[in-house]
Amino acid sequence: MNDTRIALVTGANKGIGYEIAAGLGALGWSVGVGARDAGRRESAVEKLRAAGADVFGVPLDVTDDASVAEAAELVAERAGGRLDVLVNNAGVTGGMPQEPTKVDLETVRTVVETNVIGVIRVTNMMVPLLRRSASPRIVNMSSGVGSLARQSASDDPNVTGPVAVAYSPSKTFLNAVTVQYAKELRDTGILINAACPGYVATDLNGFRGVRTPEQGAAIAIHLATLPDDGPSGGYFEDAGVIPW
């Protein structure tokens, strides 16, 4: 087990997170399937194991301190105190519509709590385990709608997404957080980057997306397996760098 690469994927019971876990599992990694819903988590674990992946369930609610602490303990026990890759995939849209003048402020709080604070909470709890890895990586699942450059340059909802004062800015916030982590961790060997999966058909968008979850997972798997001289503090999609 000590020679096996260990990853934790949050929100991995379905959609893109599930496919990230499947993809890393196919590479021979041992993958923690993080999810708060016990039934869906165990169903995903069973399905992944049936496909030959070495996976284990990790009860995890990214908005709860105690849950995240317990998840870190479970991962540490499983991996001998080490974690090689953390993929912060769990996220919510908050529901639509989200016009700025009409939005319920509680919606904004809920989205930021999960999509930003939840990432910080999980990352900070896992960093001590990542420091014990020879090639530690963190991937924050962002979105192209978090690009201020794209938002300011286009009114095309196919580029910018719908008007959404909670969801889109939460991804912009997450991108900024990713840069700050990269600065702090510059000399530690931990590479951290933000990933855009594209417009993927998942329950978050009513399955209106044009890409499959497997296609959406590809950029995360790429960033999770970067060489030691790979980038850190970047914002990427399959086609390359996304403008901030």
MARBA-3410 file (N, C-alpha, C, O; in Angstrom, 1 decimal):
244
0.8,-1.2,0.0,0.0,0.0,0.0,0.9,1.3,0.0,0.5,2.3,-0.6 ~ 2.1,1.2,0.6,2.9,2.4,0.7,3.4,2.8,-0.7,3.7,4.0,-0.8 ~ 3.5,1.9,-1.6,3.9,2.3,-3.0,2.8,2.7,-3.9,3.0,3.2,-5.0 ~ 1.5,2.5,-3.4,0.4,2.9,-4.2,0.1,4.4,-4.0,0.0,4.9,-2.9 ~ -0.2,5.1,-5.1,-0.6,6.5,-5.1,-2.0,6.6,-4.5,-2.9,5.8,-4.8
-2.1,7.6,-3.6,-3.4,7.7,-2.9,-4.0,9.1,-3.2,-3.4,10.1,-3.2 ~ -5.3,9.0,-3.6,-6.0,10.3,-3.9,-7.3,10.3,-3.1,-7.9,9.3,-2.7 ~ -7.8,11.6,-2.9,-9.1,11.8,-2.3,-9.8,12.7,-3.3,-9.3,13.8,-3.6 ~ -11.0,12.3,-3.7,-11.9,13.1,-4.5,-13.1,13.5,-3.8,-13.9,12.6,-3.4 ~ -13.4,14.7,-3.6,-14.6,15.1,-2.9,-15.8,15.2,-3.9,-15.6,15.4,-5.1
-17.0,14.9,-3.4,-18.2,14.9,-4.3,-18.0,13.8,-5.4,-18.3,14.1,-6.5 ~ -17.5,12.7,-5.0,-17.1,11.6,-6.0,-18.2,10.6,-6.2,-17.9,9.6,-6.9 ~ -19.4,10.7,-5.6,-20.4,9.7,-5.7,-21.1,9.7,-7.1,-21.8,8.7,-7.4 ~ -20.9,10.8,-7.9,-21.6,10.9,-9.2,-20.9,11.8,-10.1,-20.0,12.5,-9.7 ~ -21.4,11.9,-11.3,-21.0,12.9,-12.3,-19.5,13.0,-12.5,-18.8,11.9,-12.6
-19.0,14.2,-12.5,-17.5,14.4,-12.8,-16.7,13.8,-11.7,-15.6,13.2,-12.0 ~ -17.0,14.0,-10.5,-16.2,13.4,-9.4,-16.1,11.9,-9.5,-15.0,11.4,-9.2 ~ -17.2,11.2,-9.8,-17.1,9.8,-10.0,-16.2,9.4,-11.1,-15.4,8.5,-10.9 ~ -16.2,10.1,-12.2,-15.3,9.8,-13.3,-13.9,10.1,-13.0,-13.0,9.5,-13.5 ~ -13.6,11.2,-12.2,-12.2,11.4,-11.8,-11.7,10.3,-10.9,-10.6,9.8,-11.1
-12.6,9.8,-10.0,-12.2,8.6,-9.2,-12.0,7.4,-10.1,-11.0,6.7,-9.9 ~ -12.8,7.2,-11.1,-12.7,6.1,-12.0,-11.4,6.2,-12.8,-10.7,5.2,-13.0 ~ -11.1,7.4,-13.3,-9.9,7.6,-14.1,-8.6,7.4,-13.3,-7.7,6.7,-13.8 ~ -8.6,7.9,-12.1,-7.4,7.6,-11.2,-7.3,6.2,-10.8,-6.2,5.6,-10.7 ~ -8.4,5.6,-10.6,-8.4,4.1,-10.2,-7.9,3.3,-11.4,-7.2,2.3,-11.2
-8.2,3.7,-12.6,-7.8,3.0,-13.8,-6.2,3.1,-13.9,-5.6,2.2,-14.6 ~ -5.7,4.1,-13.3,-4.2,4.3,-13.4,-3.5,3.4,-12.3,-2.3,3.4,-12.2 ~ -4.3,2.7,-11.5,-3.8,1.9,-10.4,-3.7,2.6,-9.1,-3.0,2.1,-8.1 ~ -4.3,3.8,-9.0,-4.3,4.5,-7.7,-5.3,3.9,-6.7,-6.3,3.3,-7.1 ~ -5.1,4.2,-5.5,-6.1,3.9,-4.4,-6.9,5.3,-4.2,-6.2,6.3,-3.9
-8.2,5.2,-4.4,-8.9,6.5,-4.4,-10.0,6.5,-3.3,-10.8,5.6,-3.2 ~ -10.0,7.6,-2.5,-11.0,7.8,-1.5,-12.2,8.5,-2.2,-12.0,9.6,-2.8 ~ -13.3,7.9,-2.1,-14.6,8.4,-2.7,-15.3,9.3,-1.6,-16.0,8.7,-0.8 ~ -15.0,10.6,-1.7,-15.6,11.4,-0.7,-17.0,11.8,-1.0,-17.3,12.3,-2.1 ~ -18.0,11.7,-0.1,-19.4,12.1,-0.4,-20.1,12.1,1.0,-19.8,11.3,1.9
-21.1,13.0,1.1,-21.8,13.1,2.3,-23.0,12.1,2.4,-23.4,11.7,3.5 ~ -23.6,11.8,1.2,-24.7,10.8,1.2,-24.2,9.4,1.3,-23.6,8.9,0.3 ~ -24.5,8.7,2.4,-23.9,7.4,2.6,-24.4,6.4,1.5,-23.6,5.6,1.1 ~ -25.7,6.4,1.2,-26.1,5.5,0.2,-25.5,5.6,-1.2,-25.1,4.6,-1.8 ~ -25.4,6.9,-1.6,-24.8,7.1,-2.9,-23.3,6.9,-2.9,-22.7,6.4,-3.9
-22.7,7.2,-1.8,-21.3,6.9,-1.6,-20.9,5.4,-1.7,-20.1,5.0,-2.5 ~ -21.7,4.6,-1.0,-21.4,3.2,-1.0,-21.8,2.5,-2.4,-21.1,1.6,-2.8 ~ -22.8,3.1,-3.0,-23.2,2.6,-4.3,-22.0,2.9,-5.3,-21.7,2.0,-6.1 ~ -21.5,4.1,-5.2,-20.4,4.4,-6.1,-19.1,3.5,-5.9,-18.5,3.1,-6.8 ~ -18.9,3.3,-4.6,-17.7,2.5,-4.2,-17.9,1.0,-4.8,-17.0,0.5,-5.4
-19.1,0.5,-4.7,-19.4,-0.8,-5.2,-19.2,-0.9,-6.7,-18.6,-1.8,-7.2 ~ -19.7,0.1,-7.4,-19.6,0.1,-8.8,-18.2,0.3,-9.3,-17.8,-0.4,-10.2 ~ -17.4,1.1,-8.6,-16.0,1.3,-9.0,-15.2,0.1,-8.7,-14.3,-0.3,-9.5 ~ -15.5,-0.6,-7.6,-14.8,-1.8,-7.3,-15.1,-2.9,-8.3,-14.2,-3.7,-8.7 ~ -16.3,-3.0,-8.7,-16.7,-4.0,-9.7,-16.0,-3.8,-11.0,-15.8,-4.7,-11.8
-15.6,-2.5,-11.3,-14.9,-2.2,-12.5,-13.4,-2.4,-12.3,-12.6,-2.2,-13.3 ~ -13.0,-2.8,-11.1,-11.6,-3.1,-10.9,-10.8,-2.1,-10.2,-9.6,-2.2,-10.0 ~ -11.4,-1.0,-9.7,-10.7,0.1,-9.1,-10.5,-0.2,-7.6,-11.3,-0.8,-6.9 ~ -9.4,0.3,-7.1,-9.1,0.2,-5.6,-9.6,1.5,-5.0,-8.9,2.5,-5.0 ~ -10.8,1.4,-4.4,-11.4,2.6,-3.9,-11.9,2.3,-2.4,-12.1,1.2,-2.0
-12.1,3.4,-1.7,-12.7,3.3,-0.4,-13.5,4.5,-0.1,-13.2,5.6,-0.5 ~ -14.6,4.3,0.6,-15.6,5.3,0.9,-15.1,6.3,2.0,-14.5,5.8,3.0 ~ -15.3,7.6,1.8,-14.9,8.6,2.8,-16.1,9.4,3.1,-16.4,10.3,2.3 ~ -16.8,9.2,4.3,-17.9,10.1,4.7,-17.3,11.5,4.8,-16.4,11.8,5.5 ~ -17.9,12.5,4.0,-17.3,13.8,4.0,-18.4,14.9,3.6,-18.9,14.9,2.5
-18.6,15.8,4.5,-19.4,17.0,4.2,-18.4,18.1,4.3,-18.0,18.5,5.4 ~ -18.1,18.8,3.2,-17.1,19.8,3.2,-17.5,21.1,3.9,-16.6,21.9,4.2 ~ -18.7,21.2,4.3,-19.2,22.3,5.1,-19.1,22.1,6.6,-19.5,23.0,7.4 ~ -18.6,21.0,7.0,-18.6,20.6,8.5,-17.2,20.3,8.9,-16.6,19.4,8.4 ~ -16.8,21.1,9.9,-15.4,20.9,10.4,-15.1,19.5,10.9,-14.1,18.9,10.6
-16.0,18.9,11.7,-15.8,17.6,12.3,-15.8,16.6,11.2,-15.0,15.6,11.3 ~ -16.7,16.7,10.2,-16.7,15.7,9.2,-15.4,15.7,8.4,-14.8,14.6,8.1 ~ -14.8,16.9,8.1,-13.6,17.0,7.4,-12.4,16.4,8.2,-11.5,15.8,7.7 ~ -12.4,16.7,9.5,-11.4,16.2,10.4,-11.4,14.6,10.4,-10.4,14.0,10.4 ~ -12.6,14.1,10.5,-12.7,12.6,10.5,-12.3,12.0,9.2,-11.7,10.9,9.2
-12.6,12.7,8.1,-12.2,12.2,6.8,-10.6,12.2,6.7,-10.1,11.3,6.2 ~ -10.0,13.2,7.2,-8.5,13.3,7.2,-7.9,12.1,8.0,-6.9,11.5,7.6 ~ -8.6,11.8,9.1,-8.1,10.7,10.0,-8.2,9.3,9.2,-7.4,8.5,9.2 ~ -9.4,9.2,8.5,-9.6,8.0,7.8,-8.6,7.8,6.7,-8.1,6.7,6.5 ~ -8.4,8.9,5.9,-7.4,8.8,4.8,-6.0,8.5,5.4,-5.3,7.7,4.8
-5.6,9.1,6.5,-4.3,8.9,7.1,-4.1,7.5,7.5,-3.1,6.9,7.3 ~ -5.2,6.9,8.1,-5.1,5.5,8.4,-5.0,4.6,7.2,-4.2,3.6,7.3 ~ -5.7,4.9,6.2,-5.7,4.1,5.0,-4.3,4.1,4.3,-3.9,3.2,3.7 ~ -3.7,5.3,4.3,-2.6,5.6,3.5,-1.3,5.7,4.2,-0.2,6.1,3.7 ~ -1.3,5.3,5.5,-0.1,5.4,6.3,0.4,6.8,6.5,1.6,7.1,6.6
-0.6,7.7,6.7,-0.3,9.1,7.0,0.0,10.0,5.8,0.5,11.1,5.9 ~ -0.2,9.5,4.6,0.2,10.2,3.4,-1.0,10.4,2.4,-1.9,9.5,2.4 ~ -1.0,11.5,1.7,-2.0,11.7,0.6,-1.2,12.3,-0.6,-0.5,13.3,-0.4 ~ -1.4,11.7,-1.7,-0.7,12.2,-2.9,-1.5,13.2,-3.7,-0.9,14.2,-4.3 ~ -2.8,13.1,-3.8,-3.6,14.0,-4.6,-4.9,14.3,-3.9,-5.6,13.4,-3.4
-5.3,15.6,-3.8,-6.6,16.0,-3.4,-7.3,16.7,-4.6,-6.8,17.6,-5.1 ~ -8.5,16.2,-4.9,-9.3,16.8,-5.9,-10.5,17.4,-5.2,-11.4,16.7,-4.8 ~ -10.6,18.7,-5.1,-11.7,19.4,-4.5,-12.8,19.6,-5.6,-12.8,20.6,-6.3 ~ -13.7,18.6,-5.7,-14.7,18.6,-6.7,-16.1,18.9,-6.2,-16.9,19.4,-7.0 ~ -16.4,18.7,-4.9,-17.7,19.0,-4.4,-18.1,20.4,-4.7,-17.3,21.3,-4.4
-19.3,20.6,-5.1,-19.8,22.0,-5.4,-21.3,22.0,-5.6,-21.9,21.0,-5.8 ~ -21.9,23.2,-5.4,-23.3,23.4,-5.6,-23.5,24.6,-6.5,-22.6,25.5,-6.5 ~ -24.7,24.7,-7.2,-25.0,25.9,-8.0,-25.8,26.9,-7.1,-25.8,28.1,-7.4 ~ -26.6,26.4,-6.2,-27.5,27.2,-5.4,-28.8,27.4,-6.0,-29.7,28.0,-5.5 ~ -29.0,26.8,-7.2,-30.3,26.9,-7.9,-30.4,28.2,-8.7,-29.7,29.2,-8.4
-31.3,28.2,-9.6,-31.5,29.4,-10.4,-33.0,29.9,-10.3,-33.8,29.0,-9.9 ~ -33.3,31.1,-10.6,-32.4,32.2,-11.1,-31.6,32.8,-10.0,-31.9,32.7,-8.8 ~ -30.5,33.5,-10.4,-29.6,34.2,-9.5,-29.3,35.6,-9.9,-28.2,36.1,-9.8 ~ -30.3,36.4,-10.4,-30.1,37.8,-10.8,-29.7,38.5,-9.5,-30.3,38.4,-8.5 ~ -28.7,39.4,-9.6,-28.1,40.1,-8.4,-29.2,40.8,-7.7,-29.1,40.9,-6.4
-30.1,41.4,-8.3,-31.1,42.3,-7.6,-32.2,41.5,-7.0,-33.0,42.0,-6.2 ~ -32.3,40.2,-7.3,-33.4,39.4,-6.8,-32.9,38.2,-5.9,-33.8,37.6,-5.3 ~ -31.7,37.9,-5.9,-31.2,36.7,-5.2,-31.4,36.8,-3.7,-31.3,37.8,-3.1 ~ -31.7,35.6,-3.1,-31.8,35.5,-1.7,-30.3,35.4,-1.2,-29.5,34.6,-1.7 ~ -30.0,36.3,-0.3,-28.6,36.3,0.2,-28.1,35.0,0.8,-27.0,34.6,0.8
-29.1,34.2,1.3,-28.7,32.9,1.9,-28.2,32.0,0.8,-27.4,31.1,1.1 ~ -28.7,32.1,-0.4,-28.2,31.4,-1.5,-26.7,31.6,-1.8,-25.9,30.7,-2.0 ~ -26.4,32.9,-1.7,-25.0,33.3,-1.9,-24.1,32.7,-0.8,-23.1,32.1,-1.1 ~ -24.6,32.8,0.4,-23.8,32.2,1.5,-23.6,30.7,1.4,-22.5,30.2,1.6 ~ -24.7,30.0,1.0,-24.6,28.5,0.8,-23.6,28.1,-0.2,-22.8,27.2,-0.1
-23.7,28.8,-1.4,-22.8,28.5,-2.5,-21.3,28.8,-2.1,-20.5,27.9,-2.4 ~ -21.1,29.9,-1.5,-19.7,30.2,-1.1,-19.2,29.3,0.0,-18.0,28.9,0.0 ~ -20.1,28.9,0.9,-19.7,28.0,2.0,-19.2,26.7,1.4,-18.2,26.1,1.9 ~ -19.9,26.2,0.4,-19.5,24.9,-0.2,-18.3,25.1,-1.2,-17.3,24.4,-1.1 ~ -18.5,26.0,-2.2,-17.6,26.1,-3.3,-16.2,26.7,-3.0,-15.2,26.5,-3.7
-16.2,27.5,-1.9,-15.0,28.2,-1.6,-14.5,27.8,-0.2,-13.4,27.3,0.0 ~ -15.3,28.1,0.8,-14.9,27.8,2.2,-14.7,26.3,2.4,-13.8,25.9,3.1 ~ -15.5,25.5,1.8,-15.4,24.1,1.9,-14.1,23.6,1.3,-13.4,22.7,1.8 ~ -13.6,24.2,0.2,-12.3,23.9,-0.4,-11.2,24.3,0.5,-10.3,23.5,0.7 ~ -11.3,25.4,1.1,-10.2,25.8,2.1,-10.2,24.9,3.3,-9.2,24.5,3.8
-11.4,24.6,3.8,-11.5,23.7,5.0,-10.9,22.3,4.7,-10.1,21.8,5.5 ~ -11.2,21.7,3.6,-10.7,20.4,3.2,-9.2,20.5,2.9,-8.4,19.7,3.4 ~ -8.8,21.5,2.2,-7.4,21.6,1.8,-6.5,21.7,3.0,-5.5,21.1,3.2 ~ -6.9,22.6,3.9,-6.1,22.8,5.1,-6.0,21.6,6.0,-4.9,21.4,6.6 ~ -7.0,20.8,6.0,-7.0,19.6,6.8,-6.1,18.5,6.1,-5.5,17.7,6.8
-6.0,18.5,4.8,-5.3,17.5,4.1,-3.8,17.9,3.8,-3.0,17.0,3.5 ~ -3.5,19.2,3.9,-2.1,19.6,3.6,-1.0,18.8,4.4,0.0,18.5,3.8 ~ -1.2,18.6,5.7,-0.2,17.8,6.4,0.0,16.4,5.8,1.2,15.9,5.8 ~ -1.0,15.8,5.3,-0.9,14.5,4.6,-0.2,14.7,3.3,0.7,13.8,2.9 ~ -0.5,15.7,2.6,0.1,16.0,1.3,1.6,16.3,1.4,2.4,15.9,0.5
2.0,16.9,2.5,3.4,17.2,2.7,4.3,16.0,2.8,5.5,16.0,2.6 ~ 3.6,14.8,3.1,4.4,13.6,3.2,4.5,12.8,1.9,5.1,11.7,1.8 ~ 3.9,13.4,0.8,4.0,12.8,-0.5,5.2,13.3,-1.3,5.7,14.4,-1.1 ~ 5.7,12.4,-2.1,6.9,12.8,-3.0,6.5,13.7,-4.1,7.3,14.6,-4.5 ~ 5.2,13.6,-4.5,4.7,14.5,-5.6,3.3,14.9,-5.4,2.4,14.5,-6.1
3.1,15.7,-4.4,1.7,16.1,-4.0,1.1,17.1,-5.0,1.7,18.0,-5.5 ~ -0.2,16.8,-5.2,-1.0,17.7,-6.2,-2.4,18.0,-5.6,-3.0,17.2,-4.9 ~ -2.8,19.2,-5.8,-4.2,19.6,-5.5,-4.9,20.1,-6.7,-4.3,21.0,-7.5 ~ -6.1,19.7,-7.0,-6.8,20.2,-8.2,-8.2,20.7,-7.6,-8.9,20.0,-7.0 ~ -8.4,22.0,-7.9,-9.7,22.6,-7.5,-10.6,22.7,-8.8,-10.2,23.3,-9.8
-11.7,22.0,-8.7,-12.6,22.0,-9.8,-13.4,23.3,-9.9,-14.3,23.6,-9.1 ~ -13.0,24.1,-10.9,-13.6,25.4,-11.1,-14.5,25.4,-12.3,-15.1,24.3,-12.5 ~ -14.6,26.4,-13.0,-15.5,26.5,-14.2,-15.1,27.7,-15.1,-14.5,28.6,-14.6 ~ -15.3,27.6,-16.4,-15.0,28.7,-17.2,-15.8,29.9,-16.9,-15.4,31.0,-17.3 ~ -16.9,29.7,-16.3,-17.8,30.9,-16.0,-17.1,31.7,-14.8,-17.6,32.9,-14.6
-16.1,31.2,-14.2,-15.4,32.0,-13.2,-14.4,32.9,-13.8,-13.7,33.7,-13.1 ~ -14.2,32.9,-15.1,-13.2,33.8,-15.8,-13.8,35.2,-15.9,-14.7,35.4,-16.7 ~ -13.2,36.2,-15.3,-13.7,37.5,-15.4,-13.4,38.1,-16.8,-14.1,38.9,-17.3 ~ -12.3,37.6,-17.4,-12.0,38.0,-18.8,-13.1,37.6,-19.7,-13.5,38.3,-20.6 ~ -13.6,36.3,-19.6,-14.6,35.9,-20.5,-16.0,36.5,-20.1,-16.7,36.9,-21.0
-16.2,36.8,-18.9,-17.5,37.4,-18.5,-17.5,38.8,-19.0,-18.6,39.3,-19.5 ~ -16.4,39.5,-19.0,-16.4,40.9,-19.5,-16.4,41.0,-21.0,-16.8,42.1,-21.6 ~ -15.9,40.0,-21.7,-15.8,40.0,-23.1,-17.0,39.5,-23.9,-17.1,39.7,-25.1 ~ -17.9,38.9,-23.2,-19.0,38.2,-24.0,-20.3,38.3,-23.2,-20.3,38.2,-21.9 ~ -21.4,38.4,-23.9,-22.7,38.2,-23.3,-23.4,36.9,-23.7,-24.5,36.7,-23.4
-22.6,36.1,-24.4,-23.1,34.8,-24.9,-23.2,33.8,-23.7,-22.2,33.5,-23.1 ~ -24.4,33.4,-23.3,-24.5,32.4,-22.2,-23.8,31.1,-22.4,-23.5,30.4,-21.5 ~ -23.5,30.8,-23.7,-22.8,29.6,-24.0,-21.3,29.7,-23.5,-20.6,28.7,-23.3 ~ -20.9,30.9,-23.4,-19.5,31.2,-22.9,-19.5,31.6,-21.4,-18.6,31.1,-20.7 ~ -20.4,32.4,-21.0,-20.4,32.9,-19.6,-21.4,32.2,-18.7,-21.3,32.5,-17.5
-22.3,31.4,-19.2,-23.3,30.8,-18.4,-24.4,31.9,-18.1,-24.3,33.0,-18.6 ~ -25.4,31.5,-17.4,-26.5,32.4,-17.1,-26.0,33.5,-16.1,-25.0,33.3,-15.4 ~ -26.8,34.5,-16.0,-26.5,35.5,-14.9,-26.7,34.8,-13.6,-27.8,34.3,-13.2 ~ -25.6,34.8,-12.8,-25.6,34.0,-11.6,-24.7,34.6,-10.6,-23.5,34.4,-10.6 ~ -25.2,35.4,-9.7,-24.4,36.2,-8.7,-23.8,35.3,-7.6,-23.0,35.8,-6.9
-24.3,34.1,-7.5,-23.7,33.2,-6.5,-22.7,32.2,-7.1,-21.6,32.2,-6.7 ~ -23.2,31.5,-8.1,-22.3,30.4,-8.6,-21.1,30.9,-9.4,-20.0,30.6,-9.0 ~ -21.3,31.8,-10.4,-20.1,32.2,-11.2,-19.1,32.9,-10.3,-17.9,32.6,-10.4 ~ -19.5,33.9,-9.5,-18.5,34.5,-8.6,-17.8,33.6,-7.6,-16.7,33.8,-7.2 ~ -18.5,32.5,-7.2,-17.9,31.6,-6.3,-16.7,30.9,-7.0,-15.7,30.6,-6.3
-16.8,30.7,-8.3,-15.7,30.1,-9.0,-14.6,31.1,-9.3,-13.4,30.7,-9.3 ~ -14.9,32.3,-9.5,-13.9,33.4,-9.5,-13.1,33.5,-8.2,-11.9,33.5,-8.2 ~ -13.9,33.4,-7.1,-13.3,33.4,-5.7,-12.4,32.2,-5.6,-11.3,32.3,-5.1 ~ -12.9,31.0,-6.0,-12.1,29.8,-5.9,-10.8,29.9,-6.7,-9.7,29.5,-6.3 ~ -10.8,30.5,-7.9,-9.6,30.7,-8.7,-8.6,31.6,-7.9,-7.4,31.3,-7.9
-9.1,32.7,-7.3,-8.2,33.6,-6.5,-7.6,32.8,-5.3,-6.4,33.0,-5.0 ~ -8.4,32.0,-4.7,-7.9,31.2,-3.6,-6.8,30.2,-4.0,-5.8,30.1,-3.4 ~ -7.0,29.7,-5.2,-6.0,28.7,-5.8,-4.7,29.4,-5.9,-3.6,28.9,-5.6 ~ -4.7,30.7,-6.4,-3.5,31.4,-6.6,-2.8,31.7,-5.3,-1.5,31.6,-5.2 ~ -3.5,32.0,-4.3,-2.9,32.3,-3.0,-2.3,31.1,-2.4,-1.2,31.1,-1.8
-2.9,29.9,-2.5,-2.3,28.7,-2.1,-1.0,28.4,-2.8,0.0,28.0,-2.2 ~ -1.0,28.6,-4.1,0.2,28.4,-4.9,1.3,29.2,-4.4,2.5,28.8,-4.4 ~ 1.0,30.5,-4.1,2.1,31.4,-3.5,2.6,30.9,-2.2,3.8,30.8,-2.0 ~ 1.7,30.5,-1.3,2.2,30.0,0.0,2.9,28.7,-0.1,3.9,28.5,0.6 ~ 2.5,27.8,-1.0,3.1,26.5,-1.1,4.2,26.4,-2.1,4.6,25.3,-2.5
4.6,27.5,-2.6,5.6,27.5,-3.7,6.8,26.6,-3.5,7.3,26.0,-4.5 ~ 7.3,26.6,-2.3,8.6,25.8,-2.1,8.4,24.5,-1.4,9.3,23.9,-0.9 ~ 7.1,24.0,-1.4,6.8,22.7,-0.8,6.7,21.5,-1.7,6.7,20.4,-1.2 ~ 6.7,21.7,-3.0,6.5,20.6,-3.9,5.0,20.4,-4.2,4.7,19.6,-5.1 ~ 4.1,21.0,-3.5,2.7,20.8,-3.7,2.3,21.7,-4.9,2.4,23.0,-4.8
1.8,21.1,-6.0,1.3,21.9,-7.1,-0.2,22.0,-7.0,-0.9,20.9,-6.8 ~ -0.7,23.2,-7.1,-2.2,23.4,-7.0,-2.7,24.2,-8.2,-2.1,25.2,-8.5 ~ -3.7,23.7,-8.8,-4.3,24.3,-10.0,-5.8,24.3,-10.1,-6.4,23.4,-9.4 ~ -6.4,25.2,-10.8,-7.8,25.2,-11.0,-8.2,24.6,-12.4,-7.5,24.8,-13.3 ~ -9.2,23.7,-12.4,-9.6,23.0,-13.6,-11.0,23.3,-14.0,-11.9,23.4,-13.2
-11.2,23.6,-15.3,-12.5,23.7,-15.9,-12.9,22.5,-16.7,-12.2,22.2,-17.7 ~ -13.9,21.8,-16.3,-14.3,20.6,-17.0,-15.1,20.8,-18.3,-15.3,19.9,-19.1 ~ -15.5,22.0,-18.6,-16.4,22.3,-19.7,-17.8,22.2,-19.3,-18.1,21.9,-18.1 ~ -18.7,22.3,-20.3,-20.1,22.3,-20.0,-20.6,20.8,-20.0,-20.9,20.3,-21.1 ~ -20.5,20.2,-18.9,-20.8,18.8,-18.7,-22.2,18.5,-18.3,-22.8,19.2,-17.5
-22.8,17.5,-18.9,-24.2,17.1,-18.6,-24.2,16.4,-17.2,-23.8,15.3,-17.1 ~ -24.6,17.2,-16.2,-24.7,16.6,-14.8,-26.0,17.1,-14.2,-26.7,18.0,-14.8 ~ -26.4,16.6,-13.0,-27.6,17.1,-12.4,-27.5,18.6,-12.0,-28.5,19.2,-11.7 ~ -26.3,19.1,-11.9,-26.2,20.5,-11.5,-26.8,21.5,-12.6,-27.2,22.6,-12.3 ~ -26.8,21.0,-13.8,-27.4,21.8,-14.9,-28.6,21.2,-15.6,-28.9,21.5,-16.7
-29.2,20.2,-14.9,-30.3,19.5,-15.5,-29.9,18.7,-16.7,-30.8,18.4,-17.5 ~ -28.7,18.3,-16.7,-28.1,17.4,-17.8,-28.2,18.1,-19.2,-28.4,17.4,-20.2 ~ -28.1,19.4,-19.2,-28.2,20.2,-20.4,-26.8,20.3,-21.0,-26.7,20.7,-22.2 ~ -25.7,19.9,-20.3,-24.4,20.0,-20.9,-24.1,19.2,-22.1,-24.9,18.3,-22.4 ~ -23.1,19.6,-22.8,-22.8,18.9,-24.1,-21.6,18.0,-24.0,-21.3,17.3,-25.0
-21.0,17.9,-22.8,-19.9,17.0,-22.6,-20.3,15.9,-21.6,-21.2,16.1,-20.8 ~ -19.6,14.8,-21.7,-19.9,13.7,-20.8,-19.0,13.9,-19.5,-18.0,14.6,-19.6 ~ -19.5,13.3,-18.4,-18.7,13.4,-17.2,-17.2,12.9,-17.4,-16.3,13.4,-16.8 ~ -17.1,11.9,-18.2,-15.8,11.3,-18.4,-14.9,12.3,-19.1,-13.7,12.5,-18.8 ~ -15.5,13.0,-20.1,-14.7,14.1,-20.8,-14.4,15.2,-19.8,-13.3,15.8,-19.8
-15.3,15.6,-18.9,-15.1,16.6,-18.0,-14.0,16.3,-17.0,-13.3,17.2,-16.4 ~ -13.9,15.0,-16.7,-12.9,14.5,-15.7,-11.4,14.6,-16.2,-10.5,14.6,-15.4 ~ -11.3,14.6,-17.5,-9.9,14.5,-18.1,-9.0,15.5,-17.7,-7.8,15.2,-17.4 ~ -9.4,16.8,-17.6,-8.5,17.9,-17.2,-8.0,17.7,-15.7,-6.9,18.0,-15.4 ~ -8.9,17.2,-14.9,-8.6,17.0,-13.5,-7.5,15.9,-13.3,-6.6,16.0,-12.6
-7.7,14.8,-14.1,-6.8,13.7,-14.1,-5.4,14.2,-14.6,-4.4,13.8,-14.1 ~ -5.4,15.0,-15.6,-4.2,15.6,-16.2,-3.5,16.4,-15.1,-2.3,16.2,-14.9 ~ -4.2,17.2,-14.4,-3.5,18.1,-13.4,-3.1,17.3,-12.2,-2.2,17.7,-11.5 ~ -3.8,16.2,-11.9,-3.5,15.4,-10.7,-2.2,14.6,-11.0,-1.6,14.1,-10.0 ~ -1.8,14.4,-12.2,-0.7,13.6,-12.6,0.4,14.4,-13.2,1.3,13.9,-14.0
0.5,15.7,-12.9,1.5,16.6,-13.5,2.9,16.1,-13.0,3.0,15.6,-11.9 ~ 3.9,16.3,-13.9,5.3,16.0,-13.4,5.7,17.1,-12.4,5.0,18.1,-12.2 ~ 6.8,16.8,-11.7,7.2,17.7,-10.7,7.6,19.1,-11.1,7.6,20.0,-10.3 ~ 7.9,19.3,-12.4,8.2,20.6,-12.9,7.0,21.2,-13.6,7.1,22.2,-14.4 ~ 5.8,20.7,-13.3,4.5,21.2,-13.9,4.1,22.5,-13.3,4.8,23.0,-12.3
3.1,23.2,-13.8,2.7,24.5,-13.3,2.0,24.4,-12.0,1.5,23.4,-11.6 ~ 1.9,25.5,-11.3,1.1,25.7,-10.1,0.5,27.1,-10.1,1.1,28.0,-10.5 ~ -0.7,27.2,-9.6,-1.4,28.5,-9.6,-2.0,28.8,-10.9,-2.3,30.0,-11.2 ~ -2.3,27.8,-11.8,-2.8,28.0,-13.1,-4.3,27.7,-13.1,-4.9,27.2,-12.2 ~ -4.9,28.0,-14.3,-6.3,27.9,-14.6,-6.5,27.2,-15.9,-6.1,27.9,-16.9
-6.9,26.0,-16.0,-6.8,25.2,-17.2,-8.1,24.5,-17.6,-8.9,24.2,-16.8 ~ -8.2,24.3,-19.0,-9.2,23.5,-19.5,-8.5,22.6,-20.5,-7.3,22.7,-20.7 ~ -9.2,21.7,-21.2,-8.6,20.8,-22.1,-7.8,21.5,-23.2,-6.7,21.1,-23.6 ~ -8.2,22.7,-23.7,-7.6,23.4,-24.7,-6.3,24.2,-24.2,-5.6,24.7,-25.0 ~ -6.2,24.3,-22.9,-5.0,25.0,-22.4,-5.4,26.0,-21.3,-6.3,25.8,-20.5
-4.6,27.0,-21.2,-4.8,28.1,-20.2,-6.0,28.9,-20.4,-6.3,29.3,-21.6 ~ -6.8,29.1,-19.3,-8.0,30.0,-19.4,-7.6,31.4,-18.9,-6.9,31.5,-17.9 ~ -8.0,32.5,-19.6,-7.7,33.8,-19.1,-8.4,34.1,-17.8,-9.6,33.7,-17.7 ~ -7.8,34.7,-16.9,-8.4,35.0,-15.6,-9.6,35.9,-15.7,-10.2,36.2,-14.7
END
